[in-house]
């Protein structure tokens, strides 16, 4: 499956620039592409939020569900592009991306359950947010090979 994915994106330069997990990106490329993905993410959320609320308020439920499905697809594309960007930045810094990304996402996805087990005060989720911010800052500021 991954080989088919690689063949598909290798034929299209735009897809290769945004969705490839191979290669490296330097700090400047990482910064600008992260800002672009952030803008796309905010635009997607704004359209989905205001669009679905308007459609459901006008009793056009089927259009609201269609817009929700489009939002989920767009969110998936942004997440894949962001993960590929993070993997390429880690490659540039001399790391193997898969174990580090598994650690980051594992901690992120398990943290609500751990917080719930420890009383639900929210401090675990806050600590994980600070950890994710620290990882992002390290990726922005860390020296790479390029």
C-alpha positions as CSV (number, residue, x, y, z in Angstrom):
1,X,0.0,0.0,0.0
2,X,2.8,2.4,0.9
3,X,4.5,1.7,-2.4
4,X,1.4,2.7,-4.3
5,X,1.2,5.9,-2.3
6,X,4.9,6.6,-3.1
7,X,4.3,6.0,-6.8
8,X,1.2,8.2,-6.9
9,X,2.9,11.2,-5.3
10,X,6.2,10.8,-7.1
11,X,4.4,11.6,-10.4
12,X,3.0,14.9,-9.2
13,X,5.4,17.6,-7.9
14,X,2.7,19.4,-5.9
15,X,1.8,16.2,-4.1
16,X,5.5,15.4,-3.6
17,X,6.1,18.8,-2.0
18,X,3.3,18.4,0.6
19,X,2.6,14.7,1.1
20,X,6.0,12.9,0.8
21,X,7.5,11.4,3.9
22,X,10.9,11.0,2.2
23,X,13.6,13.7,2.0
24,X,14.4,16.7,4.2
25,X,13.2,20.2,4.8
26,X,15.2,23.0,6.3
27,X,14.0,25.5,9.0
28,X,12.7,28.1,6.6
29,X,10.8,25.6,4.5
30,X,9.4,24.0,7.7
31,X,8.3,27.4,9.0
32,X,6.6,28.6,5.8
33,X,4.9,25.3,5.1
34,X,3.7,25.1,8.7
35,X,2.2,28.6,8.5
36,X,0.5,27.7,5.2
37,X,-0.9,24.5,6.8
38,X,-2.1,26.5,9.8
39,X,-3.9,29.0,7.6
40,X,-5.5,26.2,5.6
41,X,-6.5,24.5,8.9
42,X,-8.1,27.7,10.2
43,X,-9.9,28.4,7.0
44,X,-11.2,24.8,6.9
45,X,-12.5,25.1,10.5
46,X,-14.1,28.5,9.9
47,X,-15.9,27.2,6.8
48,X,-17.0,24.0,8.5
49,X,-18.2,25.8,11.7
50,X,-20.1,28.6,10.1
51,X,-21.3,26.6,7.1
52,X,-22.6,23.6,9.0
53,X,-24.3,25.9,11.6
54,X,-26.0,27.9,8.8
55,X,-27.1,24.8,6.9
56,X,-28.5,23.0,10.0
57,X,-30.3,26.2,11.1
58,X,-31.9,26.4,7.6
59,X,-33.1,22.8,7.9
60,X,-30.8,21.7,5.1
61,X,-29.5,18.7,7.0
62,X,-28.2,16.7,4.0
63,X,-26.0,19.6,2.9
64,X,-24.8,20.0,6.5
65,X,-23.7,16.4,6.5
66,X,-22.0,16.7,3.1
67,X,-20.1,19.8,4.4
68,X,-19.1,17.8,7.5
69,X,-17.8,15.0,5.3
70,X,-15.8,17.4,3.2
71,X,-14.4,18.9,6.5
72,X,-13.3,15.5,7.7
73,X,-11.6,14.8,4.4
74,X,-9.8,18.2,4.4
75,X,-8.8,17.7,8.0
76,X,-7.3,14.3,7.1
77,X,-5.3,15.9,4.2
78,X,-4.0,18.6,6.5
79,X,-2.9,16.1,9.1
80,X,-1.1,13.9,6.5
81,X,0.6,17.0,5.1
82,X,1.6,18.1,8.6
83,X,2.9,14.7,9.5
84,X,5.0,14.4,6.3
85,X,6.4,17.9,7.0
86,X,7.4,16.8,10.6
87,X,8.9,13.6,9.3
88,X,11.0,15.4,6.8
89,X,12.2,18.0,9.3
90,X,13.2,15.2,11.7
91,X,15.1,13.5,8.8
92,X,16.9,16.8,8.3
93,X,17.9,16.9,12.0
94,X,19.3,13.4,11.7
95,X,16.6,11.5,13.4
96,X,14.5,8.5,12.3
97,X,11.0,10.0,12.2
98,X,8.7,7.0,12.9
99,X,9.6,6.2,16.5
100,X,9.6,9.9,17.5
101,X,6.2,10.5,15.9
102,X,4.8,7.4,17.4
103,X,5.9,8.6,20.9
104,X,4.5,12.1,20.3
105,X,1.1,10.9,19.0
106,X,1.0,8.0,21.6
107,X,1.4,10.5,24.4
108,X,-1.1,12.9,22.9
109,X,-3.8,10.2,22.3
110,X,-3.4,8.5,25.7
111,X,-3.3,11.6,27.8
112,X,-7.1,12.1,28.2
113,X,-7.4,8.6,29.6
114,X,-4.5,9.1,32.0
115,X,-6.0,12.4,33.0
116,X,-9.3,10.7,33.7
117,X,-7.7,8.0,35.8
118,X,-5.9,10.6,37.8
119,X,-9.0,12.6,38.7
120,X,-9.8,14.6,35.6
121,X,-8.3,17.9,36.8
122,X,-6.8,18.6,33.4
123,X,-3.1,18.9,34.4
124,X,-2.1,15.9,32.3
125,X,-3.6,17.4,29.1
126,X,-2.0,20.7,29.9
127,X,1.4,19.0,30.4
128,X,1.0,17.2,27.1
129,X,0.1,20.5,25.3
130,X,3.3,22.1,26.7
131,X,5.2,19.0,25.5
132,X,3.8,19.3,22.0
133,X,4.6,23.0,22.0
134,X,8.2,22.2,23.1
135,X,8.5,19.6,20.3
136,X,7.3,22.2,17.7
137,X,9.7,24.8,19.0
138,X,12.5,22.3,18.8
139,X,11.6,21.5,15.2
140,X,11.6,25.2,14.4
141,X,14.8,26.0,16.2
142,X,16.8,22.8,15.9
143,X,19.8,22.8,13.6
144,X,19.6,20.5,10.7
145,X,21.9,19.2,8.1
146,X,20.6,21.5,5.3
